[in-house]
């Protein structure tokens, strides 16, 4: 492998480590400062908003197709519809995603056929 690839691999590994390690160290330091207060009261308020904000961001990005033509919007609409139908029937997280991605992909592939 070339040196560039090793450097990219090292940077990715270091970034992945830091994404996990820094919040852990920060929270440990915060708990020590709060004299061992455990549970929800030790958690910063802004952290409870982070999860819903990320879900909303991912949803917003997912609802705008890469291709801004009729096929792109159709594939996105059918994918969303398939996701909602399967979620309504199954009430799970995995199968609706599989159905939505499959429906989206099928529309894209069928639209590309001559």
C-alpha positions as a Markdown table, in Angstrom:
| # | Residue | x | y | z |
|---|---|---|---|---|
| 1 | Unk | 0.0 | 0.0 | 0.0 |
| 2 | Unk | 1.1 | 3.5 | -0.7 |
| 3 | Unk | 2.1 | 6.0 | 2.0 |
| 4 | Unk | -1.0 | 8.1 | 1.3 |
| 5 | Unk | -3.3 | 5.2 | 2.0 |
| 6 | Unk | -1.5 | 4.4 | 5.3 |
| 7 | Unk | -1.8 | 8.1 | 6.2 |
| 8 | Unk | -5.5 | 8.2 | 5.4 |
| 9 | Unk | -6.0 | 5.0 | 7.4 |
| 10 | Unk | -4.1 | 6.4 | 10.4 |
| 11 | Unk | -6.1 | 9.7 | 10.3 |
| 12 | Unk | -9.4 | 7.7 | 10.1 |
| 13 | Unk | -8.4 | 5.5 | 13.1 |
| 14 | Unk | -7.3 | 8.5 | 15.1 |
| 15 | Unk | -10.5 | 10.4 | 14.3 |
| 16 | Unk | -12.6 | 7.5 | 15.2 |
| 17 | Unk | -10.8 | 7.1 | 18.5 |
| 18 | Unk | -11.1 | 10.8 | 19.4 |
| 19 | Unk | -14.8 | 10.9 | 18.6 |
| 20 | Unk | -15.3 | 8.2 | 21.2 |
| 21 | Unk | -12.6 | 9.0 | 23.7 |
| 22 | Unk | -13.1 | 12.8 | 24.2 |
| 23 | Unk | -16.7 | 12.7 | 25.3 |
| 24 | Unk | -15.9 | 9.8 | 27.7 |
| 25 | Unk | -13.1 | 11.8 | 29.3 |
| 26 | Unk | -15.2 | 15.0 | 29.4 |
| 27 | Unk | -18.1 | 13.2 | 31.1 |
| 28 | Unk | -15.8 | 11.5 | 33.6 |
| 29 | Unk | -14.3 | 14.9 | 34.5 |
| 30 | Unk | -17.7 | 16.4 | 34.8 |
| 31 | Unk | -18.9 | 13.6 | 37.1 |
| 32 | Unk | -15.8 | 14.0 | 39.4 |
| 33 | Unk | -16.5 | 17.8 | 39.5 |
| 34 | Unk | -20.2 | 17.1 | 40.5 |
| 35 | Unk | -19.1 | 14.9 | 43.5 |
| 36 | Unk | -20.3 | 11.7 | 41.9 |
| 37 | Unk | -23.8 | 12.9 | 41.0 |
| 38 | Unk | -25.2 | 10.0 | 39.0 |
| 39 | Unk | -27.9 | 9.8 | 36.4 |
| 40 | Unk | -29.9 | 12.4 | 34.6 |
| 41 | Unk | -28.9 | 15.3 | 36.9 |
| 42 | Unk | -25.3 | 14.9 | 35.9 |
| 43 | Unk | -26.1 | 15.1 | 32.2 |
| 44 | Unk | -25.8 | 18.5 | 30.6 |
| 45 | Unk | -29.2 | 19.9 | 29.3 |
| 46 | Unk | -28.0 | 20.4 | 25.8 |
| 47 | Unk | -27.1 | 16.8 | 25.5 |
| 48 | Unk | -30.7 | 15.7 | 25.7 |
| 49 | Unk | -31.5 | 17.8 | 22.6 |
| 50 | Unk | -28.6 | 16.3 | 20.5 |
| 51 | Unk | -30.4 | 13.0 | 19.6 |
| 52 | Unk | -33.6 | 14.5 | 18.3 |
| 53 | Unk | -31.6 | 17.2 | 16.4 |
| 54 | Unk | -29.5 | 14.6 | 14.6 |
| 55 | Unk | -32.6 | 12.5 | 13.7 |
| 56 | Unk | -34.2 | 15.7 | 12.3 |
| 57 | Unk | -31.1 | 16.5 | 10.3 |
| 58 | Unk | -30.8 | 13.1 | 8.8 |
| 59 | Unk | -34.5 | 13.0 | 8.0 |
| 60 | Unk | -34.2 | 16.5 | 6.3 |
| 61 | Unk | -31.2 | 15.4 | 4.2 |
| 62 | Unk | -32.9 | 12.1 | 3.3 |
| 63 | Unk | -36.1 | 13.8 | 1.9 |
| 64 | Unk | -34.2 | 15.9 | -0.7 |
| 65 | Unk | -33.1 | 13.7 | -3.6 |
| 66 | Unk | -29.6 | 13.9 | -5.2 |
| 67 | Unk | -31.2 | 14.2 | -8.6 |
| 68 | Unk | -33.6 | 17.1 | -8.7 |
| 69 | Unk | -35.6 | 15.8 | -11.6 |
| 70 | Unk | -38.9 | 13.9 | -11.7 |
| 71 | Unk | -37.3 | 10.5 | -11.3 |
| 72 | Unk | -35.3 | 11.6 | -8.2 |
| 73 | Unk | -38.4 | 13.0 | -6.6 |
| 74 | Unk | -40.5 | 9.9 | -7.5 |
| 75 | Unk | -37.9 | 7.5 | -6.2 |
| 76 | Unk | -37.7 | 9.5 | -2.9 |
| 77 | Unk | -41.5 | 9.7 | -2.6 |
| 78 | Unk | -41.9 | 6.0 | -3.2 |
| 79 | Unk | -39.1 | 5.2 | -0.8 |
| 80 | Unk | -40.6 | 7.3 | 2.0 |
| 81 | Unk | -44.1 | 5.8 | 1.3 |
| 82 | Unk | -42.6 | 2.2 | 1.5 |
| 83 | Unk | -40.8 | 3.1 | 4.7 |
| 84 | Unk | -44.0 | 4.5 | 6.3 |
| 85 | Unk | -46.2 | 1.5 | 5.2 |
| 86 | Unk | -43.7 | -1.1 | 6.5 |
| 87 | Unk | -43.2 | 0.8 | 9.8 |
| 88 | Unk | -47.0 | 1.1 | 10.3 |
| 89 | Unk | -47.3 | -2.7 | 9.8 |
| 90 | Unk | -44.2 | -3.9 | 11.7 |
| 91 | Unk | -43.5 | -1.1 | 14.2 |
| 92 | Unk | -39.8 | -1.8 | 14.0 |
| 93 | Unk | -36.7 | 0.1 | 12.9 |
| 94 | Unk | -34.9 | -2.3 | 10.6 |
| 95 | Unk | -37.5 | -3.5 | 8.1 |
| 96 | Unk | -38.8 | -0.1 | 7.2 |
| 97 | Unk | -35.3 | 1.1 | 6.3 |
| 98 | Unk | -34.8 | -2.0 | 4.2 |
| 99 | Unk | -38.1 | -1.5 | 2.4 |
| 100 | Unk | -37.5 | 2.2 | 1.8 |
| 101 | Unk | -34.0 | 1.7 | 0.4 |
| 102 | Unk | -35.2 | -1.2 | -1.8 |
| 103 | Unk | -38.2 | 0.8 | -3.2 |
| 104 | Unk | -35.9 | 3.8 | -3.8 |
| 105 | Unk | -33.3 | 1.5 | -5.6 |
| 106 | Unk | -36.0 | -0.2 | -7.7 |
| 107 | Unk | -37.4 | 3.0 | -9.0 |
| 108 | Unk | -33.9 | 4.3 | -9.8 |
| 109 | Unk | -32.9 | 1.0 | -11.6 |
| 110 | Unk | -36.2 | 0.8 | -13.5 |
| 111 | Unk | -35.9 | 4.4 | -14.6 |
| 112 | Unk | -32.4 | 3.8 | -16.0 |
| 113 | Unk | -33.6 | 0.9 | -18.2 |
| 114 | Unk | -33.9 | 1.8 | -21.9 |
